[in-house]
Amino acid sequence: MAETQFVSLAFTTYQTNRLFFIGCNQQGRVAAHERLFDKPMGMYGINNSLFVSTRYQIWRFDNYLAPEEIYQQSDCLYIPRTAYTTGDLNVHDVVLDKSEELLFVNTDFSCLATISNDYSFVPLWQPPFISKLVAEDRCHLNGLAMRDGEPAYVTACSSTDTAAGWRNHRVKGGVVIDVQTNDIIATGLSMPHSPRWYGGKLWLLNSGTGELGYIEAGQFVPLTFCPGFGRGLAFWDKYAVVGLSKLRARPFSGLALETRLTQENKVAQCGLMVIDMSNGEIVHWLRFDGVVEELFDVVVLPGVRQPKALGLQRVFMQASIC
């Protein structure tokens, strides 16, 4: 995909504290690059910048290289420029709105929020069923879809208003909420994640059933079964890129995904799937075996063949003189 479409991918795995880049080297082979961060999760890429949420900070990286410039075979070198310290909010999706304001899903406090010079965060919106902003992860608000540069839809694993109440509603308690109207527009989902508005449709991962699909007339319409727990969804042209994780025993037990995998004599996979949205066919696979078992988010980096990033260790930071 990197070679034929002139795009690269970045993805996070908080399970092993890594930010990965996948591109194509000058010989036309897959090129991978990684950096260590503390619990990297949500990402947002725009122009020459990349935003990444970590355990208690949100980082902004900017590409240091000029057009046509190459650094150690890389045509894009992300340098950490700014860190917004939020504290441990369990930040999931991060985005920029049309005013270039940084927004994020504050999962622990069950709200959408932005950064502040005076506080850990400023709440901007909360689901209508959430009665109090406390660090109790009441509904596991996790995903944010933007439309025309404004917050449009969010996903949550339930509509509960008690501490960690969503954990008892993982099978069919998931909801999609319209941020502008406060209406719940879809119910009966299983741990939905990664809502994205693309091509005139609201796409999402119905993670508990292992399906990529879209919302139509209040119903989830599945397109493709993905043999893993889906988190992380990005689009390029007619393709969807889906992040998949293996199943953890306690949080994922009893899900329809687990049952279907057993019936089809399959095991949950960890990796990236490229799906042709015109027919639902899986056209590319990148599987991970070994220590990496869970992914969280994925973004497409257009016009980049082989991206890299400087790490936060002293040896990298000392040399980053621009």
DRENPABA-51896 format. One record per residue: residue number from 0; chain; x, y, z of N, C-alpha, C in turn. Coordinates in steps of 0.1 Angstrom, whole numbers. Each point is the difference from the previous one (the first is absolute). Example, Ala and Ser with C-alpha at 12.3 -4.5 7.8 and 13.67 -1.06 7.14 Angstrom:
# DRENPABA-51896
(atom 0, 'A', (132, -57, 78), (-9, 12, 0), (9, 12, 0))
(atom 1, 'A', (-4, 11, -7), (9, 11, 0), (-8, 11, 8))
This chain:
# DRENPABA-51896
(atom 0, 'A', (8, -12, 0), (-8, 12, 0), (9, 12, 0))
(atom 1, 'A', (11, 0, 8), (9, 12, 0), (6, 3, -13))
(atom 2, 'A', (3, -11, -8), (6, 2, -13), (-9, 4, -11))
(atom 3, 'A', (-12, -7, 0), (-9, 3, -11), (-9, 12, 2))
(atom 4, 'A', (-3, 4, 13), (-9, 11, 3), (8, 12, 5))
(atom 5, 'A', (13, -1, 2), (8, 11, 5), (-5, 5, 13))
(atom 6, 'A', (-3, -9, 9), (-4, 3, 14), (8, -9, 9))
(atom 7, 'A', (1, 4, 13), (5, -9, 10), (-10, 0, 12))
(atom 8, 'A', (3, -9, 10), (-9, -1, 11), (8, 2, 13))
(atom 9, 'A', (-7, 5, 10), (5, 1, 13), (-10, -6, 9))
(atom 10, 'A', (4, -8, 10), (-9, -6, 10), (6, -1, 13))
(atom 11, 'A', (-9, -2, 10), (5, 0, 14), (-4, -13, 7))
(atom 12, 'A', (8, -4, 9), (-3, -12, 9), (4, 4, 14))
(atom 13, 'A', (-10, 3, 8), (3, 3, 14), (4, -12, 8))
(atom 14, 'A', (-3, -12, -5), (3, -12, 7), (15, -2, 1))
(atom 15, 'A', (8, 5, -11), (14, -1, 1), (7, 14, -1))
(atom 16, 'A', (-8, 10, 2), (5, 14, 1), (8, 4, -13))
(atom 17, 'A', (-6, -2, -12), (7, 3, -12), (-9, 8, -10))
(atom 18, 'A', (7, 9, -7), (-5, 6, -12), (7, -5, -12))
(atom 19, 'A', (-7, -6, -9), (5, -7, -12), (-3, 9, -12))
(atom 20, 'A', (10, -1, -10), (-2, 5, -13), (2, -11, -10))
(atom 21, 'A', (-8, -1, -10), (1, -10, -11), (0, 8, -13))
(atom 22, 'A', (11, -2, -8), (1, 6, -13), (7, -9, -10))
(atom 23, 'A', (7, 6, -9), (6, -7, -11), (14, 6, -2))
(atom 24, 'A', (11, -9, 0), (13, 6, -2), (3, 1, -15))
(atom 25, 'A', (12, 5, -3), (4, 3, -14), (1, -13, -9))
(atom 26, 'A', (0, -11, 7), (1, -13, -8), (-14, -6, -2))
(atom 27, 'A', (-10, 8, 5), (-14, -5, -2), (-5, -10, 10))
(atom 28, 'A', (8, -2, 11), (-4, -9, 10), (-6, 7, 12))
(atom 29, 'A', (-8, -7, 8), (-7, 6, 12), (11, 4, 10))
(atom 30, 'A', (-1, 13, 4), (9, 5, 10), (-7, 4, 13))
(atom 31, 'A', (4, -5, 11), (-6, 3, 13), (9, 8, 9))
(atom 32, 'A', (-6, 8, 8), (8, 8, 9), (-8, 1, 13))
(atom 33, 'A', (6, 1, 12), (-7, 0, 12), (7, 9, 10))
(atom 34, 'A', (-8, 6, 9), (5, 8, 11), (-8, -4, 13))
(atom 35, 'A', (6, 1, 11), (-6, -3, 13), (-6, 13, 6))
(atom 36, 'A', (-13, -2, 5), (-7, 11, 7), (-8, -7, 11))
(atom 37, 'A', (-3, 7, 10), (-8, -5, 11), (-15, 0, -3))
(atom 38, 'A', (-5, -12, -3), (-14, -2, -3), (-5, 9, -12))
(atom 39, 'A', (5, -2, -12), (-5, 8, -11), (-14, -6, -4))
(atom 40, 'A', (-9, 9, -3), (-14, -5, -4), (-5, 8, -12))
(atom 41, 'A', (-8, 10, 2), (-7, 7, -11), (10, 8, -9))
(atom 42, 'A', (-2, 1, -13), (8, 8, -9), (-8, 8, -9))
(atom 43, 'A', (6, 10, -5), (-6, 9, -11), (11, 6, -8))
(atom 44, 'A', (-1, -3, -13), (10, 6, -9), (-6, 10, -10))
(atom 45, 'A', (6, 11, -1), (-4, 10, -10), (12, 8, -5))
(atom 46, 'A', (0, 2, -13), (11, 7, -7), (13, -6, 5))
(atom 47, 'A', (9, 8, 6), (13, -5, 5), (0, -3, 15))
(atom 48, 'A', (-11, -1, 6), (0, -2, 15), (-7, -13, 3))
(atom 49, 'A', (4, -6, 12), (-6, -12, 5), (-2, 2, 15))
(atom 50, 'A', (-12, -2, 5), (-3, 1, 14), (-2, -14, 6))
(atom 51, 'A', (6, -3, 11), (-1, -13, 7), (-3, 2, 15))
(atom 52, 'A', (-10, -7, 4), (-3, 1, 15), (8, -11, 7))
(atom 53, 'A', (5, 3, 11), (8, -10, 8), (-7, 0, 14))
(atom 54, 'A', (7, -6, 10), (-6, -2, 13), (-5, 13, 7))
(atom 55, 'A', (9, 10, 0), (-4, 12, 6), (3, 13, -8))
(atom 56, 'A', (3, -2, -13), (3, 11, -9), (-6, -3, -14))
(atom 57, 'A', (-2, 11, -7), (-3, -1, -14), (11, 7, -8))
(atom 58, 'A', (7, -7, -9), (12, 5, -7), (-4, 5, -13))
(atom 59, 'A', (7, 11, -5), (-1, 4, -13), (14, -2, -7))
(atom 60, 'A', (0, -7, -11), (12, -2, -8), (-1, 7, -13))
(atom 61, 'A', (11, 7, -4), (0, 6, -13), (11, -5, -9))
(atom 62, 'A', (-3, -1, -13), (10, -5, -9), (11, 10, -2))
(atom 63, 'A', (12, -4, 2), (12, 9, 0), (5, 2, -15))
(atom 64, 'A', (-3, -10, -8), (6, 0, -14), (-7, 9, -10))
(atom 65, 'A', (7, 6, -8), (-6, 8, -11), (-3, -10, -11))
(atom 66, 'A', (-9, 5, -10), (-3, -9, -11), (12, -4, -8))
(atom 67, 'A', (0, -13, -3), (11, -7, -7), (13, -2, 9))
(atom 68, 'A', (0, 4, 12), (11, -2, 9), (-1, -14, 6))
(atom 69, 'A', (12, -6, 1), (0, -14, 5), (9, 0, 13))
(atom 70, 'A', (-4, -8, 10), (8, -2, 12), (1, -15, 3))
(atom 71, 'A', (11, -6, -2), (2, -14, 2), (-10, -8, -7))
(atom 72, 'A', (-2, 3, -13), (-10, -7, -9), (-14, 4, 3))
(atom 73, 'A', (-3, 8, 10), (-13, 4, 3), (-4, 14, -6))
(atom 74, 'A', (-12, 1, -6), (-5, 12, -5), (-9, 8, 9))
(atom 75, 'A', (-1, -5, 12), (-8, 7, 11), (6, -3, 13))
(atom 76, 'A', (4, 10, 8), (6, -2, 13), (-8, 8, 10))
(atom 77, 'A', (-8, -6, 8), (-8, 6, 10), (8, 3, 13))
(atom 78, 'A', (0, 13, 3), (7, 4, 12), (-10, 5, 11))
(atom 79, 'A', (1, -5, 12), (-9, 5, 11), (2, 15, 3))
(atom 80, 'A', (-11, 7, -2), (1, 15, 1), (-7, 5, 13))
(atom 81, 'A', (-12, -6, 3), (-8, 6, 11), (-6, -12, 8))
(atom 82, 'A', (0, 1, 13), (-7, -10, 8), (-10, 7, 9))
(atom 83, 'A', (-13, -4, -1), (-10, 6, 9), (-2, -10, 11))
(atom 84, 'A', (3, 4, 12), (-1, -9, 12), (-15, 1, 5))
(atom 85, 'A', (-6, -12, 0), (-14, -1, 4), (-2, -8, 13))
(atom 86, 'A', (10, -7, 4), (-2, -10, 10), (-6, -13, -6))
(atom 87, 'A', (-2, -10, 8), (-4, -13, -5), (-16, 1, -2))
(atom 88, 'A', (-5, 3, -11), (-14, 1, -3), (-5, -11, -8))
(atom 89, 'A', (9, -9, -4), (-4, -11, -9), (-5, 5, -14))
(atom 90, 'A', (8, 10, -5), (-4, 6, -13), (0, -10, -11))
(atom 91, 'A', (-11, 0, -7), (-2, -9, -12), (2, 8, -13))
(atom 92, 'A', (-10, 2, -8), (2, 7, -12), (4, 15, 2))
(atom 93, 'A', (8, 5, -9), (4, 14, 0), (-2, 5, -14))
(atom 94, 'A', (-4, 13, -2), (-2, 6, -13), (3, 15, 1))
(atom 95, 'A', (0, 6, -11), (0, 15, -1), (-13, 4, -7))
(atom 96, 'A', (-7, 10, 5), (-12, 5, -6), (3, 10, -11))
(atom 97, 'A', (-10, 6, -6), (2, 9, -11), (7, 13, 4))
(atom 98, 'A', (0, 3, 13), (8, 11, 5), (13, -3, 5))
(atom 99, 'A', (4, -13, -3), (13, -6, 5), (1, 0, 15))
(atom 100, 'A', (-11, -2, 7), (0, -2, 14), (1, -15, 2))
(atom 101, 'A', (9, -4, 10), (2, -14, 3), (-12, -5, 9))
(atom 102, 'A', (-7, -10, -5), (-10, -7, 7), (3, -14, 3))
(atom 103, 'A', (-5, -6, 11), (3, -14, 3), (-11, -6, 8))
(atom 104, 'A', (-1, -13, -1), (-9, -8, 8), (6, -3, 14))
(atom 105, 'A', (-6, 6, 10), (5, -2, 14), (-8, -11, 5))
(atom 106, 'A', (5, -12, -1), (-8, -12, 3), (-2, -1, 15))
(atom 107, 'A', (9, 2, 8), (-2, -1, 15), (-11, 9, 5))
(atom 108, 'A', (-1, 12, -6), (-10, 10, 4), (-12, 0, -9))
(atom 109, 'A', (-1, -9, -9), (-12, -2, -8), (-4, 13, -8))
(atom 110, 'A', (10, 7, -6), (-4, 12, -7), (10, 3, -11))
(atom 111, 'A', (-4, 9, -9), (9, 6, -10), (7, 12, 7))
(atom 112, 'A', (12, 2, -3), (8, 11, 7), (10, 6, -9))
(atom 113, 'A', (6, 11, 5), (11, 6, -7), (10, 4, 10))
(atom 114, 'A', (12, 4, -4), (11, 3, 9), (-2, 14, 6))
(atom 115, 'A', (8, 2, 11), (-2, 13, 7), (14, 4, 5))
(atom 116, 'A', (2, 13, 1), (12, 5, 7), (-1, 0, 15))
(atom 117, 'A', (-12, -2, 5), (-1, 1, 15), (-4, -13, 6))
(atom 118, 'A', (-6, -9, -7), (-5, -13, 5), (4, -12, -8))
(atom 119, 'A', (-3, -12, 5), (4, -12, -8), (-8, -1, -13))
(atom 120, 'A', (-13, 6, 0), (-8, 0, -11), (-12, 9, 2))
(atom 121, 'A', (-7, 3, -11), (-12, 8, 1), (-11, -8, -7))
(atom 122, 'A', (-10, -4, 7), (-11, -8, -6), (-8, 8, -10))
(atom 123, 'A', (-3, -6, -11), (-8, 6, -10), (-14, -6, -2))
(atom 124, 'A', (-1, -12, 2), (-13, -7, -2), (1, -13, 7))
(atom 125, 'A', (-12, -4, 5), (-1, -14, 6), (-13, -6, -4))
(atom 126, 'A', (-1, -13, 0), (-13, -7, -4), (-11, 5, 9))
(atom 127, 'A', (-12, 1, -5), (-11, 4, 9), (-3, -9, 12))
(atom 128, 'A', (4, -12, -1), (-3, -9, 11), (11, 0, 11))
(atom 129, 'A', (11, 8, -2), (10, 1, 10), (-3, 12, 9))
(atom 130, 'A', (-2, -3, 13), (-5, 10, 9), (11, 7, 7))
(atom 131, 'A', (13, -5, 0), (10, 6, 7), (14, -3, -6))
(atom 132, 'A', (8, 10, -1), (14, -2, -6), (9, -4, 11))
(atom 133, 'A', (2, -13, 1), (9, -6, 10), (9, -11, -7))
(atom 134, 'A', (12, -2, 5), (9, -10, -7), (-5, -14, 3))
(atom 135, 'A', (-11, -4, -5), (-5, -14, 2), (-3, -8, -12))
(atom 136, 'A', (3, 5, -12), (-2, -7, -13), (-14, -6, 0))
(atom 137, 'A', (-10, 8, 1), (-13, -5, 2), (-6, -7, -12))
(atom 138, 'A', (3, 4, -12), (-6, -6, -12), (10, -4, -10))
(atom 139, 'A', (13, 2, 3), (11, -3, -9), (-2, 7, -13))
(atom 140, 'A', (-2, 13, 1), (0, 9, -12), (14, -1, -7))
(atom 141, 'A', (1, -4, -13), (13, -3, -5), (3, 6, -14))
(atom 142, 'A', (-10, 2, -8), (3, 4, -14), (-8, 13, -4))
(atom 143, 'A', (7, 8, -9), (-6, 12, -4), (1, 1, -16))
(atom 144, 'A', (-11, 3, -6), (0, 2, -15), (-3, 15, -2))
(atom 145, 'A', (9, 6, -9), (-2, 13, -4), (-7, 1, -13))
(atom 146, 'A', (-8, 11, -2), (-7, 2, -12), (1, 15, -3))
(atom 147, 'A', (5, 3, -12), (2, 15, -4), (8, 7, 11))
(atom 148, 'A', (9, -7, 6), (9, 7, 10), (-6, 2, 13))
(atom 149, 'A', (-11, -6, 3), (-7, 1, 13), (-3, -13, 6))
(atom 150, 'A', (0, -2, 14), (-3, -12, 6), (-15, -4, -4))
(atom 151, 'A', (-1, -12, -5), (-13, -4, -5), (-6, -13, 7))
(atom 152, 'A', (8, -10, 2), (-5, -12, 6), (11, -6, 10))
(atom 153, 'A', (-5, -7, 10), (9, -7, 9), (-6, -14, 2))
(atom 154, 'A', (10, -9, 4), (-4, -13, 4), (3, -2, 15))
(atom 155, 'A', (-9, -8, 6), (2, -4, 14), (-4, -15, 2))
(atom 156, 'A', (6, -6, 9), (-4, -15, 2), (-13, -2, 7))
(atom 157, 'A', (-6, 11, 6), (-13, -1, 6), (-5, 14, 3))
(atom 158, 'A', (-12, 0, 5), (-6, 13, 4), (-2, 1, 15))
(atom 159, 'A', (10, -7, 7), (-1, -1, 15), (6, 13, 6))
(atom 160, 'A', (-5, 2, 13), (5, 12, 7), (5, -4, 14))
(atom 161, 'A', (6, -11, 1), (7, -5, 12), (14, -3, -3))
(atom 162, 'A', (8, -1, 10), (15, -2, -1), (2, -14, -8))
(atom 163, 'A', (7, 1, -11), (3, -12, -8), (-12, -8, -3))
(atom 164, 'A', (-12, 7, -1), (-13, -8, -3), (0, -7, -13))
(atom 165, 'A', (8, 5, -9), (0, -5, -14), (4, -15, 0))
(atom 166, 'A', (8, -4, 10), (6, -13, -1), (-11, -11, 0))
(atom 167, 'A', (-11, 3, 6), (-11, -10, 0), (-9, 1, -12))
(atom 168, 'A', (3, 8, -10), (-8, 2, -12), (8, -1, -13))
(atom 169, 'A', (10, -9, 1), (10, 0, -12), (-6, -7, -12))
(atom 170, 'A', (-10, -9, 2), (-5, -8, -11), (-9, 8, -9))
(atom 171, 'A', (-10, 7, 5), (-10, 8, -8), (-3, 14, 5))
(atom 172, 'A', (9, 5, 9), (-3, 13, 6), (6, 12, -7))
(atom 173, 'A', (7, -2, -11), (7, 11, -7), (-9, 9, -7))
(atom 174, 'A', (4, 13, 0), (-9, 10, -7), (9, 10, -8))
(atom 175, 'A', (-7, 6, -9), (5, 12, -8), (-8, 12, 3))
(atom 176, 'A', (6, 11, 3), (-7, 12, 5), (4, 11, -10))
(atom 177, 'A', (-11, 8, -4), (2, 12, -8), (4, 11, 9))
(atom 178, 'A', (12, 5, -1), (5, 11, 9), (-9, 13, -2))
(atom 179, 'A', (-4, 3, -12), (-7, 12, -2), (-14, 0, 6))
(atom 180, 'A', (-7, -11, 0), (-14, -1, 5), (-1, -7, 13))
(atom 181, 'A', (10, -7, 5), (0, -8, 12), (-8, -13, -2))
(atom 182, 'A', (-5, -3, -12), (-8, -12, -2), (9, -12, -1))
(atom 183, 'A', (-5, -11, 6), (6, -13, -3), (-5, -5, -13))
(atom 184, 'A', (8, -2, -10), (-5, -3, -13), (2, -15, -4))
(atom 185, 'A', (7, -7, 8), (1, -15, -2), (3, -7, 14))
(atom 186, 'A', (-7, -11, 2), (2, -8, 12), (3, -14, -4))
(atom 187, 'A', (1, -8, 11), (2, -15, -3), (14, -4, -5))
(atom 188, 'A', (9, 9, 1), (14, -3, -5), (8, -7, 11))
(atom 189, 'A', (11, -6, -5), (9, -7, 10), (14, 7, 0))
(atom 190, 'A', (2, 8, 10), (13, 7, 2), (4, 7, -12))
(atom 191, 'A', (-8, 9, -6), (4, 7, -12), (12, 9, 2))
(atom 192, 'A', (8, 2, -10), (12, 8, 0), (2, 7, -13))
(atom 193, 'A', (8, 10, 0), (6, 7, -12), (-11, 4, -10))
(atom 194, 'A', (-10, 8, 4), (-10, 6, -10), (8, 10, -9))
(atom 195, 'A', (-4, -1, -13), (7, 9, -10), (-11, 3, -11))
(atom 196, 'A', (-1, 13, -3), (-9, 4, -11), (9, 0, -13))
(atom 197, 'A', (-5, -8, -9), (8, -1, -13), (-9, -4, -11))
(atom 198, 'A', (1, 7, -11), (-8, -3, -12), (-15, 1, 2))
(atom 199, 'A', (-4, 9, 9), (-14, 2, 2), (-6, -10, 10))
(atom 200, 'A', (8, -8, 7), (-5, -10, 9), (7, 1, 13))
(atom 201, 'A', (-7, -4, 11), (6, -1, 13), (5, -15, 2))
(atom 202, 'A', (13, -2, -1), (6, -13, 1), (5, -2, 14))
(atom 203, 'A', (0, -12, 5), (6, -3, 13), (4, -15, 1))
(atom 204, 'A', (6, -4, 10), (4, -14, 3), (-9, -4, 11))
(atom 205, 'A', (-9, -10, -3), (-8, -7, 11), (9, -11, 6))
(atom 206, 'A', (9, 5, 9), (11, -8, 4), (-3, -14, 6))
(atom 207, 'A', (-11, 0, 7), (-4, -12, 7), (-5, -11, -9))
(atom 208, 'A', (-4, 4, -12), (-4, -10, -10), (11, -2, -11))
(atom 209, 'A', (10, 8, 0), (11, -1, -10), (-4, 5, -13))
(atom 210, 'A', (-8, 11, -1), (-5, 4, -13), (3, 15, -3))
(atom 211, 'A', (4, 2, -12), (0, 14, -6), (-13, 2, -7))
(atom 212, 'A', (-6, 12, 3), (-13, 3, -7), (-3, 15, 2))
(atom 213, 'A', (-13, 3, -3), (-4, 14, 1), (-14, 0, 6))
(atom 214, 'A', (-4, 12, 4), (-13, 2, 5), (-10, 6, -10))
(atom 215, 'A', (-11, -7, -2), (-10, 4, -9), (-14, -2, 6))
(atom 216, 'A', (-8, 11, 1), (-13, 0, 5), (0, -6, 15))
(atom 217, 'A', (10, 4, 7), (1, -5, 14), (5, -14, 2))
(atom 218, 'A', (4, -6, -11), (4, -14, 1), (15, -1, -4))
(atom 219, 'A', (7, -10, 6), (14, -3, -4), (-1, -9, -12))
(atom 220, 'A', (6, 3, -11), (1, -8, -12), (14, -5, -2))
(atom 221, 'A', (2, -13, 3), (14, -5, -1), (5, -2, -15))
(atom 222, 'A', (12, 3, -2), (6, -2, -13), (10, -12, -1))
(atom 223, 'A', (9, 0, 10), (10, -11, 0), (2, -5, 14))
(atom 224, 'A', (2, -13, 2), (4, -6, 12), (15, 0, 2))
(atom 225, 'A', (4, 5, 11), (15, 2, 3), (3, -10, 11))
(atom 226, 'A', (9, -9, -2), (3, -10, 11), (9, 5, 11))
(atom 227, 'A', (-5, 10, 7), (7, 6, 12), (-9, 11, 5))
(atom 228, 'A', (5, 6, 12), (-8, 11, 6), (5, 12, -7))
(atom 229, 'A', (-9, 7, -7), (3, 12, -8), (1, 12, 8))
(atom 230, 'A', (11, 7, -1), (2, 14, 5), (10, 7, -9))
(atom 231, 'A', (-4, 11, -5), (8, 8, -10), (-5, -2, -14))
(atom 232, 'A', (-5, 11, -6), (-6, -1, -13), (4, 13, -8))
(atom 233, 'A', (5, -2, -12), (4, 11, -8), (-3, -3, -15))
(atom 234, 'A', (-1, 10, -8), (-5, -2, -14), (10, 7, -9))
(atom 235, 'A', (1, -6, -12), (7, 6, -11), (-6, -5, -13))
(atom 236, 'A', (-5, 9, -8), (-6, -3, -13), (-12, -10, 3))
(atom 237, 'A', (0, -12, -6), (-11, -9, 2), (4, -11, 11))
(atom 238, 'A', (10, 3, 7), (5, -10, 10), (-2, 4, 14))
(atom 239, 'A', (-3, -9, 9), (-1, 1, 14), (12, -7, 6))
(atom 240, 'A', (7, 6, 10), (10, -7, 7), (-4, -2, 15))
(atom 241, 'A', (0, -12, 4), (-6, -4, 13), (11, -6, 9))
(atom 242, 'A', (1, 5, 12), (9, -6, 10), (-7, -11, 8))
(atom 243, 'A', (7, -12, 1), (-6, -11, 7), (9, -4, 12))
(atom 244, 'A', (-6, -5, 10), (7, -5, 12), (-5, -14, 4))
(atom 245, 'A', (9, -7, 7), (-4, -13, 6), (-9, 3, 12))
(atom 246, 'A', (-6, -11, 5), (-10, 1, 10), (7, -2, 14))
(atom 247, 'A', (-3, 10, 9), (4, -2, 14), (-12, -8, 7))
(atom 248, 'A', (4, -9, 9), (-10, -9, 5), (-12, 7, 7))
(atom 249, 'A', (3, 9, 9), (-11, 6, 8), (-8, 10, -7))
(atom 250, 'A', (6, 11, -6), (-9, 10, -7), (-7, -5, -12))
(atom 251, 'A', (5, -10, -7), (-6, -5, -13), (-7, -13, 1))
(atom 252, 'A', (-2, -5, 12), (-7, -13, 1), (-15, 2, -2))
(atom 253, 'A', (-6, -10, -6), (-14, 0, -2), (-5, 9, -12))
(atom 254, 'A', (9, 5, -8), (-4, 8, -11), (-3, -9, -12))
(atom 255, 'A', (-8, 6, -9), (-4, -8, -12), (12, -3, -9))
(atom 256, 'A', (10, 9, 0), (13, -2, -7), (6, -13, 5))
(atom 257, 'A', (1, -2, 13), (6, -12, 5), (-7, -13, -5))
(atom 258, 'A', (-14, 1, 0), (-8, -11, -4), (2, -3, -15))
(atom 259, 'A', (0, 10, -8), (2, -2, -14), (14, -6, -4))
(atom 260, 'A', (10, 5, 7), (13, -5, -3), (1, -15, 4))
(atom 261, 'A', (-6, -4, 11), (-1, -14, 3), (-7, -8, -10))
(atom 262, 'A', (-12, 5, -4), (-8, -8, -10), (7, -1, -13))
(atom 263, 'A', (8, 10, -4), (8, -1, -13), (14, -6, 2))
(atom 264, 'A', (3, -5, 12), (13, -6, 3), (11, 10, -3))
(atom 265, 'A', (-2, 12, 4), (11, 11, -2), (4, 5, 14))
(atom 266, 'A', (11, 7, -1), (5, 7, 12), (1, 15, -3))
(atom 267, 'A', (-2, 8, 11), (1, 14, -2), (14, 5, -5))
(atom 268, 'A', (0, 9, -9), (13, 4, -6), (3, 14, 5))
(atom 269, 'A', (13, 4, 0), (5, 13, 3), (6, 5, -13))
(atom 270, 'A', (-4, 12, -5), (6, 5, -12), (-8, 11, -7))
(atom 271, 'A', (3, 3, -12), (-7, 9, -8), (-6, -6, -12))
(atom 272, 'A', (-13, 3, -3), (-7, -5, -11), (-3, 11, -10))
(atom 273, 'A', (1, -2, -13), (-4, 10, -10), (-12, -6, -7))
(atom 274, 'A', (-11, 7, 0), (-13, -5, -5), (-4, 9, -11))
(atom 275, 'A', (-4, -6, -11), (-6, 7, -12), (-15, 2, 4))
(atom 276, 'A', (-3, 13, 2), (-14, 3, 4), (-10, -2, -11))
(atom 277, 'A', (4, -1, -12), (-10, -2, -11), (-6, -14, 0))
(atom 278, 'A', (7, -10, 6), (-5, -13, 1), (3, -8, 13))
(atom 279, 'A', (7, 7, 9), (2, -6, 13), (11, -10, 1))
(atom 280, 'A', (7, -1, -11), (11, -10, -1), (13, 5, 7))
(atom 281, 'A', (7, -10, 7), (12, 3, 6), (11, -1, -10))
(atom 282, 'A', (7, 11, -3), (10, 0, -11), (14, 0, 5))
(atom 283, 'A', (3, 4, 13), (13, -1, 6), (-1, -3, 14))
(atom 284, 'A', (10, -7, 5), (2, -4, 14), (14, 3, 5))
(atom 285, 'A', (1, 6, 12), (13, 0, 7), (-2, -5, 14))
(atom 286, 'A', (5, -12, 2), (-3, -7, 13), (12, 2, 9))
(atom 287, 'A', (-3, 0, 13), (11, 1, 10), (-1, -13, 9))
(atom 288, 'A', (12, -6, 1), (2, -11, 9), (11, 3, 10))
(atom 289, 'A', (-2, -4, 13), (10, 3, 10), (-6, 9, 11))
(atom 290, 'A', (8, 10, 4), (-3, 8, 11), (-12, 9, -3))
(atom 291, 'A', (-1, 5, -12), (-11, 9, -3), (-13, -8, -2))
(atom 292, 'A', (-10, 3, 8), (-12, -8, 0), (-13, 10, -1))
(atom 293, 'A', (2, 13, 2), (-11, 9, 0), (4, 13, -7))
(atom 294, 'A', (-8, 5, -9), (2, 13, -6), (-12, 9, 4))
(atom 295, 'A', (3, 13, -1), (-11, 9, 4), (-5, 9, -12))
(atom 296, 'A', (9, 7, -6), (-4, 10, -10), (9, -1, -12))
(atom 297, 'A', (-5, 4, -12), (7, 0, -12), (-3, 13, -8))
(atom 298, 'A', (10, 6, -7), (-3, 11, -8), (8, -2, -13))
(atom 299, 'A', (-6, 6, -11), (7, 0, -13), (8, 13, -2))
(atom 300, 'A', (12, -1, -5), (9, 11, -2), (1, 2, -15))
(atom 301, 'A', (-8, 9, -6), (1, 1, -15), (13, 7, -4))
(atom 302, 'A', (5, -4, -12), (12, 6, -6), (13, -3, 7))
(atom 303, 'A', (0, -11, 8), (12, -3, 8), (3, -15, -3))
(atom 304, 'A', (12, -3, -4), (4, -14, -3), (7, -7, 12))
(atom 305, 'A', (8, 7, 7), (8, -7, 11), (1, 10, 12))
(atom 306, 'A', (-10, 1, 9), (1, 9, 11), (8, -6, 12))
(atom 307, 'A', (6, 10, 7), (6, -4, 13), (-3, 11, 10))
(atom 308, 'A', (4, -2, 12), (-2, 10, 11), (12, 0, 9))
(atom 309, 'A', (3, 11, 6), (10, 1, 10), (-6, -5, 13))
(atom 310, 'A', (7, -7, 9), (-5, -4, 13), (2, 11, 10))
(atom 311, 'A', (-4, -3, 12), (2, 10, 11), (12, -3, 8))
(atom 312, 'A', (8, -10, -3), (12, -2, 8), (10, 11, -3))
(atom 313, 'A', (9, 2, 9), (10, 11, 0), (8, 0, -13))
(atom 314, 'A', (4, -12, -4), (9, -1, -12), (-7, 6, -12))
(atom 315, 'A', (-13, -2, -2), (-7, 5, -11), (-3, 15, 2))
(atom 316, 'A', (-4, 4, 11), (-4, 14, 3), (12, 10, -1))
(atom 317, 'A', (12, -5, 4), (11, 9, 0), (4, 3, -14))
(atom 318, 'A', (-2, -9, -10), (4, 2, -13), (-11, 7, -9))
(atom 319, 'A', (-11, 3, 6), (-11, 6, -8), (1, 15, -1))
(atom 320, 'A', (10, 5, -7), (2, 14, -1), (-4, 4, -14))
(atom 321, 'A', (-10, 8, -2), (-5, 4, -13), (5, 14, -4))
